[in-house]
Amino acid sequence: MKSMTLLRIFALIISVMMFCLCLSSCGGEELEFVPPPFDSSAVVGSPDIEDPDAIGYTELDAKAYKVAVCGLVKLSGDSADIYFANLETNEVWLKLRIIDEKGNILGETGLIKPGEYVRSITFTEKVPKVGTKITMKIMGYQPDTYYSAGEVKINTQVS
């Protein structure tokens, strides 16, 4: 008698598990990938910066690509000069996103090709205050396929 009850409980558990598996794999809505647009403000060439040290302008080696950007994010109204550059030697497209500590996207560039740079980024959601901790997330994409070429994160703050 006890074994029949245990067998029924076991069969019920298996049925519930199968139902849950079916729901998660069969009923899920697949999201379509939408490629990010190219940045309309991108400039061909390298930025001409008088005093790179004053704005924390530095080149970073992310192994799959090299990028240059300002580590000091100085506010000017609702934007900041970042001089985000995709170096000529790269074979990837790059994009930069500024994120707050909660993971909210405060602003982002469009894609830039090798040999291009974007001078400024506009904060679209909320202009951070001076002293706000932010992350600059740089994302690399393989041309045409948009496969990831990796990402780099720079933790800094608004000055």
N, C-alpha and C positions, 0 to 999 in steps of 0.2 A: 504494500500500500504506500509506504513511504517512498519507495523507488519510483512509483508511478507519478507521485506528486513532484519529486525532483526532476523527473524526465519532462513533465509538462512545463515546469519553471524554466528548465534549460531550453526547451523548444521556444518558449515565449521570448526569452532573452535573445536567442539567435534570430528570431523573426524581427524583433525590434532593431537589432543591429543591421540586418539586411535592408530594412526599410530606411534607416538613417543613411546608409551608404548610397542607396539609390537616390535619395533626395539630394544629397550633396553633389553627386556626380551627374545626375540626369537633369536636374532642374535649374542648375546654375546658369546665370546669364553671362555670356562671354563679352568682355569689353573689347572694342576695336581700338587698336593703336592709332593715335593721331599724331603724325610727325610734327615736331615743333617747327614754327616758321623761322626763316632766316631773319636776322636783325636788320631792319631798314636803316639804322643809323651806323652800321658797320662802315669803317673806313679802311681802304686798302693801304698797307704799309705798316710802319711801326710808330708808336706814339713818340713825339718829341717832348721829353720832359726835362725841364731845367734842372731840378734838384730831386732825383729819384729817392734819395734817402729821406727827404722831408715828408714824403707821402708814403713811405714804406713800400715803394715799388720794387718788386723782386721777381725773379724767374724761378719757377718750380719745375722739377723733373718728376713726372708721374709715371715714369718708365715707358708707358705706351705713347706718351706725348709730353711736350713741354709747354708751359703756359706762363704768362707774366701778368701780374695784377697788383694793385695797391693793397697793402695790408691795413693801412689806416683809412678808414671809411669816414670821410669828413662830410657832414651834412651841408647842403646848400639848398634851402627850401625843401622840396619834396624829392630831391635827388642827391646823388653823391658821385664825384669823379672816382672811377675805379681803374681806368685804362686797362681793361681786360683784353689781353692780346693772345691770339692763337699764332704761335710762331710759324714762320715759313717752312721749317723743316718737318712739320707735322703732316700726317696723312689722315687726320681725323677732323671732324667738325666739333666745335665746343660750344657750351652754353653755361651761363653762370646764374645761380639762384641764391638769393639772400633769405635766410631762414632765422626766425627768432628761437628762443629757448624752448618754446612749446611746439615747434615744428611748423609754425605758420609761415607761408611764403609771403615775404614782404615786397619782393620785387624780383624780376628776372630779365635776362637778356634773351634775344632770339639766338639762333645758331650763328656762329661765325666760322668762316672757312680759314684754312691756313693762309697766313700773310695778311690777316685782317685784325682790327681791334675795335672795341666799343669804348668810347670815352666815359660815358656816364650811365648810371642805372637810376631809373625812376621807381620810387616806392609806390606801389599801386594799392596796397591794402591799408597799411597803417605806417605813417612815418615814424620810425623809431626815435626815441629821445637820446640825447648825448649820454653815453655811459651804458646804453643797452647792449647786452651781449648778443652777438649774432654769429651765424655760421655762413661762410661763403662756400657754396657747394658747386664745384666745377664738374660738369658731366661731359664725357667724350662719346662721340657716336661715329661708327664706321659710315663713310659716305654711301649714300643710296640705300643701304640695307637698314640703317639706324640701329644696328647691333651695338651694344654697349662696348665702349673702349675703356671703361673704368671711370672712377670718380675720385676727386680729391676734395677734402674738406679743410677749410681754414677757419679756425675759431679766432674771433677778434671782437672788438666792440666799436660802437659808433663814437666818433670824437667830434 
